[in-house]
Amino acid sequence: MKNKFCLTLIGLMLFGCAKDEPYAWNKDIPFATILAQTGEKLVLMDFETEW
């Protein structure tokens, strides 16, 4: 059982991430428009703050 878990974990780490696909950032679209267009999907936000 432990071997299956370890193999599954290693498989997810090796093949689970798309390494060659850049993420399409929407910089010129207002956030309210993005929320309205996505419907029930999750929205990834990235912002920079200065402390």
N, C-alpha and C positions, 0 to 999 in steps of 0.2 A: 504494500500500500504506500509506504514511504517512497519507494522507487518511482511509482507512477506520479506521485505528487512532485517529486524533484524533476522528473522528465518534463512534465507539463509546465512547471515553472521556468525551466531552462528554455523550452520551446517558445513560451510567451515572450521571454526576454530577447530571444534572437530574432523571432519573426513577427512580433507584435507591433513594432513601430515602423511607420513608413519613413524611410530615411531620405529618399530622393524627392519627396514631394514638398514644395514650399507651401506655407500656409498663406492663404489669400486674405490680407488685411484690408479692411474697409476704412480708409482714413478720411474720405471725402463725404461720407454719408452720415447724417445726424443719427445719434444713438436711438432716438425715438422711432425713426424710420426703420432701423434695423430690428428693433423689438416688434414693430407692427408686422414686418415681413416674415419673421421667423415663426410666428404662431406659437405652437407648443414646444418648439425645440429650445435647447439650452443655448445661451449666448456666452462666448468667451470674451472677457474684457481684459485689456492690458492697459495700464496707465502708469505714468511716472509722477512721483511726488518729490518735492524738495523739502527736506527737514531742516 
